[in-house]
Each structure stands twice: as C-alpha cells, then as structure tokens.
Amino acid sequence: MKSNSVNNQQKASKFGRMDSGAFSVGALKVDSNILRLLLIAVAIFLVMGLLRPHTFLTLRNFRSMSYQFPELGVLSVAMMLTMLTGGIDLSVVGTANLAGILAAKLMTTALPPGTGGSQVALVIMGAILIALGTGILCGLFNGFLVARVGIPPILATLGTMQLYTGIAMVITKGYAVLGYPEQFLFIGNGVVGIFPVPLILFAAVAVVFAIVLNKTAFGFQVFMLGTNATAARFSGINNTLVLLKTYLISGFLAGLAGIIVIARTNSAKADYGTSYVLQAVLVSILGGVNPSGGFGTVSGLVLAILSLQFLSSGFNMLRFSNFFKEFTWGFVLILVMVINYLSVTYQNRRRLARQKRMVAATDNLVDDE
Amino acid sequence: MSKFFDKVLSKNELFLAFIILGLILIIGAINPNFFTLATLYDMLRSSVVMGIFGVGVLMVLVSGGIDISFTAIAAFAMYVTTRYLKGIGFEGSILSAFIISGGLGALLGFINAVLISSFRLPTLIVTLGTSNMFRGFLLAFVGTKIISVLPPGMVRFSRMELFPVKTMIGGTNGLSVSVFVLALVIPITWFILNRTMLGRGIYALGGDRVAAERAGLNIAFIQFFVYCYVGFLAGVAGVVHASLIRTASPFDLVGTELSVIAAVVLGGARITGGHGTVLGSILGVFLVVIMNNSLIMMGVPSYWQTAVVGIIIILGTGLTAWRSRRTHRVSLLDTQES
C-alpha cells in the first residue's frame, strides 16, 4: 500500500501538473482514466449485446440489472470516500447489516402482520431513521478509532466489521428477520416512472457526492488529506475532524445500503453480502480511486460498477458459473492495474524523449548564435 | 509497581503472555474442566493451521506488504493436491502431499510476486485480485465437489497422536502430530528473519524501502522470496487443515484471512511494515484461538463469538496505537528538550 510511481502520476494529473493525463474534447476536459473506463464499459456492453442480443438488449434485462447494482454501488461510494483519505472502511457491510436488522426489528415488533393504517407510515419513518442513525453511530465510532485513537484504518474497521456483524448476530441469534409492510418494500422493489427506486437512490447518492467532492470545502479537504496529511495539517485543515466526518458519512451510506438491501430482499440477516466488502474495494480501484488516497472520481466509480454489472449479467446469460465471474473480476482488476502501469510508464518515456528533444533544440539554437 | 507495568506495556510479547495467562485463569475459574491435558491438546491442534498462516502473514507484514490471497492459495493447493493424489490412487505418506501442495502454493505466490515486484502494484490490491482469481479458477475449472475420503496418507497423519490421555466422555485424546508441523515452521521462519541477511533485508524493506534500495539490497529478490514463502506455507497449511477435518473442500479457508491478519497484528506486527516477531505472532494466534474455543466452555452462546473477536481486535490494536502514540510523544519531547 506504499505509494508508487503509478499513484504519483495519477496524483500529479489530478492537480494538472501532468498535461498528458488529461486532454480536451471540445469544451469538455476528459480524464484519460475516465475515457478508458468508458471504453471498457461500452466494449463489454457491445460484446454482450452481440453475443446475446435477444436476452441482453431487452428492457427486462435492464430493469433487472438496475435492481441489482445499487446496493453495491452505495457501499462502493462509502468505501471510496474513506479510500480518498488514504484509509479504507472494511466495516461497511457489517454496518449495513446491523442497520438493516435494527430497522427490521422495529418494523416486525411494532407492526405484526395485519396491522395497518396511519401507524404504518410512522413506523416506516422510524425504521429508516433508526437505520441511518445506526449507520452514523457506527461510522462515528470508526472515525473515533482512526482519527483519535490512531489505529490504522484497515485494522480499526477490520475490528468494527467483526464487532458490528457480531452485534447483529447476537441480536438475531443468527436467524433472519422477516416480514415488513408493503409500503416499505417499495424502497427496494418499487418503480417511479420507469426508474426503479434503488436506482434513483444510487443516482442521487452519486450526484450528491460528485458535488460534495468537487465543489465543497469538505471535498477539497478530503483530497488534500489523502494527498499529503502533513501538508494538509500545516495548511490549517483539521485532519481529525475531516476523518471523523468522512467515516461518519461512510457509515451513513452503509445505513442507507442496509435499508435498500432489506427492502429488496424482504429479509435482514447478520451475514448478508459479506463478499460485498472486497467487491466494493474492487469497484473503487477499478474506478480509478487511488488506494493510498488523494485521487478518485465518482464518475469513474459509476463506470466501473456499470462495467461489472454488464459483465456479470452477460455471463449469467452465457451460462457461466458465478465462480467464473469471481475469476474474471480478479483478472479484470489486475489487468486494469497493469495497463495503467504500462500506460503511465509509456507516457513518462514519451515526455522524457520530448524534453530531451527540446533540450537538444535549444542547444542547437545556442550553437547557431 | 508502575515500572513493572511500564515494562509489561512496552514489551509486547510479555503483555500478550499476561493477557493469555489471565484469560486462562478466568476460563479455568468458570469451568475447571479447562485445566486438563485434553483441552491443551485441543487448543494446540486448533492453533496449527492459523499458526502456520500467521507466521507467513508476519513475514509479509514485516516486508511492508499485505497478503490476503493466502487462504485462496491454501484452498487451491490443498484441493488440487488431494484430487491429484486421489486420482492416481496414491498410498504413500503425507509428505508427498506437503511437497506438492507447498510447491503449488509457492507457484501461486510467485504470481503475486511478479505482479507486485515487476509492475510495482500495491500489495493489498494485487492480492485482492489474485485471491478472486485463484478461488474463481479453482471453483470454475477444477471442481466444486467436496472430497470426503482422503488419500490414506493424509488419514494416517490425522490419526497419529502422542501421549494419549483419557477424556471425560471416555475416549482418548492425544497430542496431534500436526502440531509438529507448526513446531518446525516456527524456528525456520525465526531463523530466516533473525539470523540471515535475507531476514535483515525483509525488515529493512519494510522499514524504509528507499533506504533499503540505496543500501544495495535486492528488493525484487526479497519480495519474490517473501510471497513464494507465504504461498508455500499456505499450501502446507491447507493440507494440514484438510487432514485434520478429514475432508478436502474447495470452499474452506477463504474468509478467515482477515482474522489471521488481526491475530498477527495483535502479536505486535505493524501493518506499516518493519516490525514484528515470530513469538508475538504465535502468541497473537493463541489468544484468538483460545478466545474462539473457550466461549462455549464458559457457557457463552456461540453467536457471541464474532462480537468478542471484534472487541479483542479493537482493544488490542487500540492499545498498540495508543502506546506507540505515547512513546512517539515522549521521544518528541526529548528531542525538544535536548
């Protein structure tokens, strides 16, 4: 997890020092990483569309895909935020499950099957508040451990991942909590216009955090902290506070993911989606988030998760096993990293050659005089 | 008295030993059955696989990296080896299984090393990717069937026990010979880390990569050695695991990597590299194993296990962080005064 040449180059391009990292298309400045991701997403889409035109290019497939990825997407945004500060949040899934279980407990105890009326709306509101509150508290505790106690994030959140999952286990004794009101299930399965509700929620999260990261002081502080914590501190940024806020937000998003999960599956379990932890890291890395902090974009993340969803759905239609999918995810991750490394080395070499040429040219000029 | 506390607090291994001792006394007070030779044998047997993993993880952490693919490597090497030996109807001793599985593990570790060393990619991300690849490849292309009848060599190995004692239920329980695999791995690793130039190099690389490079150490060679060694140990641990539970399941082991890393970190290894001892790691593993296995003996329902391990990790790492902050602050004060 030490920064290496690739990361340094990415950081450099973030602050516009490396001209070859970004270029202009019309009035739009396009990051080369985003462009590459866009090409990958389009390529996967086209290949799958050509291989299975009658199943992949159908409204039904798009509908089902847009129910599948939002929960992982929201968790990935949470993961990305902490990775931008140079940390990581392994406890996102634990937090999501704990939040979901507490909300589910409230709904199942306050509303035994059959009760209805005005009470329902109130209980659903309460359940949502409890889930989000749990997420915030869990995140705050992570932030406290990382920013105040000084535990490395990977260890702190490894511990809290176990702790939150463990508390959820103790509450449920390992069983699933089932049976919520119809209106609540709307969050996971409903449609507004033609858009599924989970997709709308994910889109909202993506847009909000794209704005927060690029247009607010807090976003700037997060990037600064991730780029160089010491420099950030000396430029007057309260690192402790920024870290606390980051982990709090990460917890809040995990709580939101918890609501989406239980509303979609109509059940809350302590060990749901444990593989999401590493998948969320994977999505962030594929999306161009620098694991040592300081660089990453929400648009990259969205493209990464879309690519993986196209790949995953396409594989299902080609009747590949889930295990083959797992293999491909790992393979794609490594491939993208190696390509990134090679393209950066290539760019460096070209830049060096250009500089050499310029030096030679100026030398010639001097000679002429 | 406070001097004594300072000493215990500053010496990580001593501190851990005291915690383990205290824990044993508490568990024994609640359930006197804990103080039997049979329990000790059980605990030792439960520590073997995690202990071998832990020693490997220690080496990676010391070198400044992290490896989360070792459980996937273990499952891969173990399952392929068992299937192969079953396939050819192999009747010989478990030693061949160790050699094949260890070799396969080292080979997979080599893949990690190439990616990490040649392309200079972050170790966490590389091993995250390869663990997906290894496990995915195993389940998609090798097989998903659980082998419940192991080759005879592995079965014989699992039955070999020393110094048998009678248990309360009437059967006998002995010291599993698998313990000796761990007992062999510990001194070898200790020797490499503490008595060879290679070991110095591993600590130097983890302490400060640039300084190690300038000192003329062959970083690439060190990294290749570390990841191949971890792979080798993972392969061996996989075979021990399969023979102890007498089934080879391709679904096993993956998922325990984070608790092994946690145990090693509890043992004083720093995730930032350059620090850690074999003794500390083994004590860390013991602590987690005792905690895992004794909750039931203390009458605590098993669904508490995850939460308790989480609390141990938070307290253990929290204390380490707090301690290093304190010594750091003290040393800062010293330099200011002088």
HADDOCK unambig.tbl for C-alpha pairs under 7 A between the chains (distance, minus, plus):
assign (segid A and resid 1 and name CA) (segid B and resid 65 and name CA) 6.79 0.50 0.50
assign (segid A and resid 1 and name CA) (segid B and resid 122 and name CA) 4.76 0.50 0.50
assign (segid A and resid 1 and name CA) (segid B and resid 123 and name CA) 5.95 0.50 0.50
assign (segid A and resid 1 and name CA) (segid B and resid 124 and name CA) 6.23 0.50 0.50
assign (segid A and resid 2 and name CA) (segid B and resid 122 and name CA) 6.55 0.50 0.50
assign (segid A and resid 4 and name CA) (segid B and resid 120 and name CA) 6.73 0.50 0.50
assign (segid A and resid 149 and name CA) (segid B and resid 318 and name CA) 6.39 0.50 0.50
assign (segid A and resid 149 and name CA) (segid B and resid 321 and name CA) 6.65 0.50 0.50
assign (segid A and resid 149 and name CA) (segid B and resid 322 and name CA) 6.12 0.50 0.50
assign (segid A and resid 150 and name CA) (segid B and resid 321 and name CA) 5.64 0.50 0.50
assign (segid A and resid 150 and name CA) (segid B and resid 322 and name CA) 6.91 0.50 0.50
assign (segid A and resid 151 and name CA) (segid B and resid 317 and name CA) 6.41 0.50 0.50
assign (segid A and resid 151 and name CA) (segid B and resid 318 and name CA) 5.86 0.50 0.50
assign (segid A and resid 151 and name CA) (segid B and resid 321 and name CA) 5.37 0.50 0.50
assign (segid A and resid 156 and name CA) (segid B and resid 314 and name CA) 6.28 0.50 0.50
assign (segid A and resid 159 and name CA) (segid B and resid 310 and name CA) 4.57 0.50 0.50
assign (segid A and resid 159 and name CA) (segid B and resid 311 and name CA) 6.76 0.50 0.50
assign (segid A and resid 159 and name CA) (segid B and resid 313 and name CA) 5.10 0.50 0.50
assign (segid A and resid 159 and name CA) (segid B and resid 314 and name CA) 5.17 0.50 0.50
assign (segid A and resid 160 and name CA) (segid B and resid 310 and name CA) 6.02 0.50 0.50
assign (segid A and resid 162 and name CA) (segid B and resid 306 and name CA) 5.63 0.50 0.50
assign (segid A and resid 162 and name CA) (segid B and resid 307 and name CA) 5.87 0.50 0.50
assign (segid A and resid 162 and name CA) (segid B and resid 309 and name CA) 6.84 0.50 0.50
assign (segid A and resid 162 and name CA) (segid B and resid 310 and name CA) 4.48 0.50 0.50
assign (segid A and resid 163 and name CA) (segid B and resid 306 and name CA) 6.59 0.50 0.50
assign (segid A and resid 163 and name CA) (segid B and resid 307 and name CA) 4.39 0.50 0.50
assign (segid A and resid 163 and name CA) (segid B and resid 310 and name CA) 4.34 0.50 0.50
assign (segid A and resid 163 and name CA) (segid B and resid 311 and name CA) 6.16 0.50 0.50
assign (segid A and resid 165 and name CA) (segid B and resid 306 and name CA) 6.94 0.50 0.50
assign (segid A and resid 165 and name CA) (segid B and resid 307 and name CA) 6.91 0.50 0.50
assign (segid A and resid 166 and name CA) (segid B and resid 304 and name CA) 6.38 0.50 0.50
assign (segid A and resid 166 and name CA) (segid B and resid 306 and name CA) 4.49 0.50 0.50
assign (segid A and resid 166 and name CA) (segid B and resid 307 and name CA) 3.70 0.50 0.50
assign (segid A and resid 167 and name CA) (segid B and resid 307 and name CA) 5.80 0.50 0.50
assign (segid A and resid 169 and name CA) (segid B and resid 303 and name CA) 5.81 0.50 0.50
assign (segid A and resid 170 and name CA) (segid B and resid 303 and name CA) 5.76 0.50 0.50
assign (segid A and resid 170 and name CA) (segid B and resid 304 and name CA) 5.84 0.50 0.50
assign (segid A and resid 173 and name CA) (segid B and resid 303 and name CA) 6.01 0.50 0.50
assign (segid A and resid 174 and name CA) (segid B and resid 303 and name CA) 6.82 0.50 0.50
assign (segid A and resid 321 and name CA) (segid B and resid 140 and name CA) 6.65 0.50 0.50
assign (segid A and resid 323 and name CA) (segid B and resid 136 and name CA) 4.57 0.50 0.50
assign (segid A and resid 323 and name CA) (segid B and resid 139 and name CA) 5.73 0.50 0.50
assign (segid A and resid 323 and name CA) (segid B and resid 140 and name CA) 5.09 0.50 0.50
assign (segid A and resid 324 and name CA) (segid B and resid 136 and name CA) 5.51 0.50 0.50
assign (segid A and resid 324 and name CA) (segid B and resid 137 and name CA) 6.67 0.50 0.50
assign (segid A and resid 324 and name CA) (segid B and resid 140 and name CA) 5.18 0.50 0.50
assign (segid A and resid 326 and name CA) (segid B and resid 132 and name CA) 5.63 0.50 0.50
assign (segid A and resid 326 and name CA) (segid B and resid 133 and name CA) 6.66 0.50 0.50
assign (segid A and resid 326 and name CA) (segid B and resid 136 and name CA) 4.98 0.50 0.50
assign (segid A and resid 327 and name CA) (segid B and resid 132 and name CA) 5.50 0.50 0.50
assign (segid A and resid 327 and name CA) (segid B and resid 133 and name CA) 4.09 0.50 0.50
assign (segid A and resid 327 and name CA) (segid B and resid 134 and name CA) 6.98 0.50 0.50
assign (segid A and resid 327 and name CA) (segid B and resid 135 and name CA) 7.00 0.50 0.50
assign (segid A and resid 327 and name CA) (segid B and resid 136 and name CA) 4.06 0.50 0.50
assign (segid A and resid 327 and name CA) (segid B and resid 137 and name CA) 5.68 0.50 0.50
assign (segid A and resid 328 and name CA) (segid B and resid 133 and name CA) 6.87 0.50 0.50
assign (segid A and resid 330 and name CA) (segid B and resid 129 and name CA) 4.02 0.50 0.50
assign (segid A and resid 330 and name CA) (segid B and resid 130 and name CA) 5.85 0.50 0.50
assign (segid A and resid 330 and name CA) (segid B and resid 132 and name CA) 4.86 0.50 0.50
assign (segid A and resid 330 and name CA) (segid B and resid 133 and name CA) 4.95 0.50 0.50
assign (segid A and resid 331 and name CA) (segid B and resid 129 and name CA) 6.58 0.50 0.50
assign (segid A and resid 331 and name CA) (segid B and resid 133 and name CA) 6.11 0.50 0.50
assign (segid A and resid 333 and name CA) (segid B and resid 129 and name CA) 5.95 0.50 0.50
assign (segid A and resid 334 and name CA) (segid B and resid 126 and name CA) 6.53 0.50 0.50
assign (segid A and resid 334 and name CA) (segid B and resid 129 and name CA) 6.00 0.50 0.50
assign (segid A and resid 338 and name CA) (segid B and resid 119 and name CA) 6.66 0.50 0.50
assign (segid A and resid 341 and name CA) (segid B and resid 119 and name CA) 6.73 0.50 0.50
